[in-house]
């Protein structure tokens, strides 16, 4: 039998909501991409509810491409600074 290192929760909280309240609650839960129980736990314990962010292989490729572009912009900025310094020191050709 496999045992998980999670707290054992025995207490149940029940409440009633109007249709409008439930619709808003359901929208927030869906937006945060978490279960209703986890949403309520975070609402009780944490000062703000943080959505769950999942990283997929497509996002890894996108992040890699953004990193490469950032490096290229850094190199271009360095070249531009060298050109500006040369023009400021020696004047235009």
C-alpha positions, -999 to 999 in steps of 0.1 A, spaced: 0 0 0 14 34 -10 14 61 15 13 98 6 29 126 26 -3 148 26 -22 160 56 -52 139 65 -83 162 63 -113 151 84 -133 183 88 -159 193 63 -173 228 57 -206 232 40 -222 264 28 -250 275 5 -247 300 -23 -271 318 -46 -269 310 -83 -250 343 -89 -225 336 -61 -219 301 -73 -214 313 -109 -188 338 -97 -171 312 -74 -170 287 -103 -155 313 -127 -128 321 -102 -120 284 -96 -118 278 -133 -96 308 -139 -72 296 -112 -71 261 -126 -75 244 -93 -101 223 -74 -128 240 -54 -114 226 -22 -79 239 -29 -93 273 -39 -112 275 -5 -81 264 14 -60 291 -2 -87 317 4 -87 308 41 -49 305 46 -31 328 22 -35 366 17 -41 362 -20 -50 332 -42 -23 324 -68 -33 305 -99 -16 273 -109 8 278 -137 17 247 -158 47 247 -181 44 226 -212 71 216 -237 58 243 -260 63 269 -233 98 256 -228 106 262 -264 90 296 -263 111 305 -232 142 293 -249 135 314 -279 128 345 -258 161 339 -240 180 337 -273 163 370 -285 172 387 -252 209 377 -257 208 390 -293 193 423 -281 221 425 -256 248 420 -282 231 445 -306 230 471 -277 267 465 -270 276 471 -307 254 502 -308 273 516 -277 306 509 -294 295 527 -325 282 557 -305 315 559 -285 336 558 -316 315 586 -332 317 607 -300 355 603 -297 365 607 -334 336 624 -350 317 613 -381 338 600 -410 
